[in-house]
Amino acid sequence: MLSRIAESLFWIGRYLERADGTARILDVHLQLLLEDPWIDEDTACRSLISLMGGEANPDVQLTRKDVLALLAVDRDNSASIAYSLSSARENARRAREIISTELWECLNTTHARMPRRVAGDKAHEFFRWVRERTALAIGVTETSTSHDDAWLFFSLGRTIERADMTARLLATRSLTEASGPSWTTILRSCGAFEAYLRSYRGMPSARNAAEFLLLDRLFPRSVMFSLSRAEEYLVALDPTSSRLGVREEAQRVLGQIRAELEFRPISEIISDLPGHMEEFQVATASASEAIRQRYFPTSAVPVWIGENS
């Protein structure tokens, strides 16, 4: 497969997951502001923008409306939902000879229907629409694409981005004081609340909710599940084995992240959850760069604000 095609498929997967994950994080953030009227809105908004890798004007008081404008519909901000959906469509155009007609039509329609502004009382409805459109695009790919190298690159991009976005979602705990309802909100935003209840049979606690989203091997949005799948896809793309251990740098980095999560006590992770999640995001950026150098060495690097920080 041509490296430009492989790269386009990789970034289609990443941008779809990025749009979905950003919608989930913004939904959580805005709900937290509504739940707790004592939260300082300006501070919380600045924390969220910083978490997503952006910068805000220090001389302006920020509101929920500003966050929506910057991270939802701003087509020039590489951390926004609109930018991610537009970039997914552009990469699909470059790989038009490989992707299915159904996927192209889905991405094209989503791009065309992306609003220029979102009212505050329509924010939840907009985030739900984004989640539905990204789920449709992923579902179309799963059911209309042969599970060959093209699918592997698409899925590899998705799993790496999903792990990163789940880590960012967990880092939103630093925006407010710990409380049960906030963990419930986070689990619901991941579509994990019912799965969590079946596993733990009780209301969420900080330890159990973080453990579930980080370490559960069966839940598709957990960090551990995503990392394991990414490693499997890398092995499938280069199945040659070595008696001297792992040869590929990306596989080595992902394996180190997985081992760090797997063997470090959960209490130690929770004690500094934002710090550990920031380290994790740096590691996933390193893995993404290793994949680029291995499979797309001549291409320019698509950069999300703050991705390499």
URTAMO-V838647 format. One record per residue. OMEGA is omega in whole degrees, 0 to 359 (* if undefined). Layout:
BEGIN
OMEGA / OMEGA
END
This chain:
BEGIN
177 / 183 / 180 / 178 / 179 / 180 / 180 / 179 / 178 / 183 / 171 / 178 / 181 / 183 / 177 / 178 / 180 / 178 / 179 / 181 / 179 / 177 / 180 / 180 / 179 / 179 / 177 / 184 / 182 / 177 / 177 / 178 / 180 / 182 / 186 / 182 / 182 / 177 / 175 / 188 / 181 / 180 / 181 / 180 / 178 / 179 / 180 / 179 / 177 / 179 / 180 / 174 / 181 / 177 / 180 / 178 / 184 / 184 / 184 / 175 / 183 / 178 / 177 / 179 / 179 / 179 / 178 / 181 / 186 / 188 / 180 / 192 / 179 / 184 / 179 / 180 / 186 / 175 / 186 / 176 / 182 / 179 / 181 / 181 / 177 / 180 / 176 / 179 / 180 / 177 / 176 / 178 / 180 / 181 / 187 / 182 / 182 / 185 / 181 / 176 / 180 / 179 / 179 / 180 / 179 / 181 / 180 / 179 / 179 / 179 / 183 / 184 / 180 / 183 / 178 / 178 / 180 / 177 / 183 / 182 / 178 / 186 / 182 / 178 / 178 / 180 / 177 / 178 / 178 / 179 / 180 / 181 / 178 / 177 / 178 / 180 / 180 / 178 / 177 / 179 / 182 / 187 / 183 / 182 / 174 / 182 / 180 / 181 / 179 / 179 / 180 / 178 / 177 / 182 / 177 / 177 / 180 / 186 / 178 / 180 / 180 / 177 / 180 / 183 / 175 / 177 / 178 / 178 / 177 / 180 / 177 / 175 / 180 / 183 / 181 / 173 / 181 / 176 / 183 / 181 / 180 / 175 / 176 / 179 / 180 / 179 / 179 / 181 / 176 / 187 / 189 / 189 / 180 / 178 / 178 / 181 / 178 / 182 / 187 / 176 / 178 / 180 / 186 / 167 / 181 / 183 / 186 / 181 / 178 / 179 / 181 / 183 / 179 / 198 / 184 / 185 / 185 / 182 / 189 / 181 / 177 / 180 / 181 / 179 / 182 / 180 / 180 / 179 / 179 / 177 / 179 / 180 / 178 / 177 / 180 / 179 / 179 / 189 / 180 / 182 / 179 / 177 / 185 / 178 / 183 / 181 / 186 / 183 / 181 / 179 / 179 / 181 / 180 / 178 / 178 / 178 / 181 / 180 / 179 / 179 / 187 / 188 / 176 / 179 / 182 / 179 / 179 / 177 / 183 / 182 / 176 / 185 / 179 / 180 / 179 / 180 / 176 / 176 / 180 / 180 / 176 / 180 / 179 / 175 / 177 / 178 / 179 / 178 / 178 / 176 / 179 / 181 / 181 / 189 / 180 / 191 / 184 / 187 / 173 / 185 / 171 / 187 / 171 / 182 / 176 / 187 / 182 / 181 / *
END
